[in-house]
Amino acid sequence: MRPEKATIVADVQAKLKKSPFLLIADYSGMQVKHFEELRTRLAAAGAECHVVKNTFVKRAVKELGLPELNGALSGQTAMITGESDICAAAKVLKTFVAEFEKPPIRAGILDNVLLTAEQIKSLADLPSKDVLRAKLLGLLLAPATKLVRVLNEPGASLARILKAKAEAQG
């Protein structure tokens, strides 16, 4: 392989190593302004969209020991990676496809597991990582909050009784 091609494959590998996920979409027939809009929306969600030759992605995936993308790498392919939440990137793709009917999602990889387009769409329906963390924190704090209320109730009841008695005498 020529040195410049090896450099491109190494760059793709670096992006894949930094990212917990990889999404593959078909960008054929997209207008440049729509593609730029997609990149902007993905950047806001903490993801990046790159156009790379299919052979480079295949080689990078194979050398990293990731699952093969079983025919998803054909035609004009966009590679979406990110350093944070796959759900946010999948949500951006799903809403973008709903608006512009492009780019159709082909496949993806999450934690060394191959994902189908349907699985990626179902990930898009999940709440974001921050919302899930907030819900978990609420669940973890609920027992402590109830315990504090229970422990505080006898003192509060006594205070209400004393106040009522003082008002009755006053």
Summary of the structure (lengths in Angstrom):
residues: 170
radius of gyration: 25.8
end to end distance: 96.4
largest distance: 97.4
contacts: 477
relative contact order: 0.14
helix: 61%
strand: 16%
